[in-house]
Amino acid sequence: MNHAAQTQNDRINLRLKHNAKLMLERAASFEGQTISKFVLSSALANAEKTIQKHEVMSLNTQDSEAFFNALASPVQFNNKLSSALEEHDERVSSK
């Protein structure tokens, strides 16, 4: 078995209207790619953007400074939080 067959074994099938297929064929031909390669590269680029949007937090300078200052400052518990932690320790036993 050749290397390509060993590494490319997952498959996605989809149904689409004839006009959509014609558009994909046309776009792929403009890029000099097969339809499969064109669809895969387009889908992966969109997937990367979607993942970036959901997993990456971007802050402006002011917000990033506030974030890092908060991380660097020691935590000060108020009375309610201290009481809640004490109550938690009394009620919950870790095994």
N, C-alpha and C positions, 0 to 999 in steps of 0.2 A: 504494500500500500504506500502511495507517495505521501510526502509531508503535508500537502494541502488537504488531502482527504482525512488525514489524522487530526488536523487542527480545526477544520471547518465542518463540524458534524451537527451543529444545531441549526434548526430551520424555523422560519416564520412564514406562514402562508396567509395571504389576504385576498379578499375579493374586492374588486373595484369596478366602476363603470368603465365602459369602453373609452369614453372621452378622457377619463383620468389616466388610463393606460397610455393613450396616444400622447398626452401631455408629458408624462414621465419619459416615454421613449424619445420625444423631441428634445426635452431638456438634457437627457443623458447623452444624446448624440452631439449636442452643442458642446458638452464637456469632454467628448471623446471617451465616454464610459459606457459600460453595460448598464442596463436598467438596474440589475441587482446591486452593482457597486454604487450607482448614483443614489438609489433609495437608501442603502445602508449608510453611506457617508452623510446624507442629509438627515437621516433619523438620528445618527450618533451625534451630529452637531447640535441638533435640537435637544437631545437628551442631556448633553453636557450643559447647555444653557439652563435647562429646567432644574437639574441637580444643583447647579451653582446658585440659582435663585432661591432654592429651598434650604440649602445647607450652609451657605456663606453669609455672614453678617458683615455689612459694610457700614462703617461709621465715619462721619466727618471728623475734622481735627478736634473740634470742641468736645464732641461726644466721646471720642477715643481717649482724650485726656481725662475726662470725667470717669470713664470706665477703669482706666489703669490707676487713677488716684484712689478709686474705691477699693480696688484689689490690694493696693499698698497700705491702706489704712487699717488699723486693727479693728476687729469687730467688737462692738459694745452692745451687749444684750440689755434690753429693757426688762422691767420686772415681769411683764406678762410672758415674755419668751423664756426667761429663767424659770418661772413657775411651770410653764408647759414642758420644758425639758426635764425638770425634776419629776413631774407627774408621769411623763413617758418612762423614765427610768424605773419608777415604782410599779407601773402597770405591765411593762413589756420586759420579758426576759429573753435574751438572745441565747441560742444554743450553739 
